[in-house]
Amino acid sequence: MYVWARLARVMATARRRGPYLPGGESRLAFRCLPTDIDLNFHLNNARYLMMADLGRIDIFARSGLMRLYREHGWVPMMGGVQSVFVREIKLWRRFEVVSSIETWAGTEVIGRHKFILDNGETAAMVMTTAGIYDMNNRTFLPIREVVDALGVDATPRPPTEAERIFMASHSGLRKLAKAGG
């Protein structure tokens, strides 16, 4: 089951959090509810990805990409994801999902979502690769074009070694999947 009530809350409160600019963060506070848990009574692994979705949607709404979607038919599309879990989020525990756009190159955006417990410890991290897809022309856009359309003056930093490894791994796995492997 998707997190519809949480999505509605994120969208209803997006304006209150102000505009999202490259280099900024989306910070969303949650509590682990009975609908979020698995048999171990902690946040299940699928829920992490759904909550990372909420962080991306918050960035999408606050950055102006929603306007570009309506004007040009440009939509964000996930390419890949990698997750690591280091501490459990138990039932009723409060936590934040801190999401950010880390950098971009060509048509690829690297995002990060950290799950931070109420005591400041990191419970998990999700790294994503995504792009902006032009529905009318059926192609991914160069991110520079999207940034320019947003009217933002931003230059991506070079990818870190971890981000380069992630992008290479994602590219290899994508090729394997397309080949039917």
Secondary structure, 3 states (H helix, E strand, C coil): CCCHHHHHHHHHHCHHHCCCCCCCCEEEEEECCHHHECCCCEECHHHHHHHHHHHHHHHHHHHCHHHHHHHHCEEEEEEEEEEEECCCCECCCEEEEEEEEEEEECCEEEEEEEEEECCCCEEEEEEEEEEEEECCCCEECCHHHHHHHHCCCCCCCCCCHHHHHHHHHHHHHHHHHHCCC
